[in-house]
């Protein structure tokens, strides 16, 4: 029913014959670079959202303290 080890090996051999090892190495390097840049973009986005949350808390605190000073 599913794909066994023999079928996977046949597919791997066909892919190597069609593309060659050099092309597969390049594809692997490109894929690794894409994953690396994706992870760094996610980390930057998380850090940016945390800093914006801290700024919002500070702004809300300043606004409420100014309202209290006027009353």
N, C-alpha and C positions, 0 to 999 in steps of 0.2 A: 504494500500500500504506500509506504513512505519511501523516501530516497535513502538507500543504504550506502555503505562505504564504497562498494564497487561502483555504483553509479556516480558518486562524487569524484572518485578517482578518474573515471572516464571523462567526466566534464572538465576536470582540471587539466588532463592531458590535451583535450581538444582546445581549450583556451590557450594553453602554452604554445601549441602548434600554430594557432591562428595569429596570436599577437606577439609571441616571442618573449623571452625573459626580460630583455631590456625595456620593452614597452610596458610590461607589467610592473617593473621596478619604478618606472616614472609615474605610473598611475598610482602606485602605492605611496610614493613620496608626496604627490599632489594631494591625495586624500588625507594623509597625515597632516600636511600643512593646513588644509582647510579645517580639519577638526581642531587643531591647535589655535587657529585664529578665531574660530567660533567660541571656544572656551574662554579665551581672553576677552572677547567682546561681552560675553555673559558676565564675567567677573567685573568688568568696567561698568556695565549697566547696573549691577547690584550695588557697587560702591557709590555710583551716582545717585541711585534711589535712596540709599541710606543717608547721604549727605543732604539731599533735598528734604528728607523727613526731619533731620536735625534743624535745618534752616526754618522749616515751617513751625516747629515747636518754639524756636526762639522768637519768631515774628509774632506768634500768638501770645507768648508771654509778654512781649513788649507792648502789644496793643492793649491787653487787659490791664497792665500796670499803668499805662497812660490814662485809661478810662477811670481807674481808681483814683488817680491824682486829681482829675478834674472834679470828681464828686467830693 
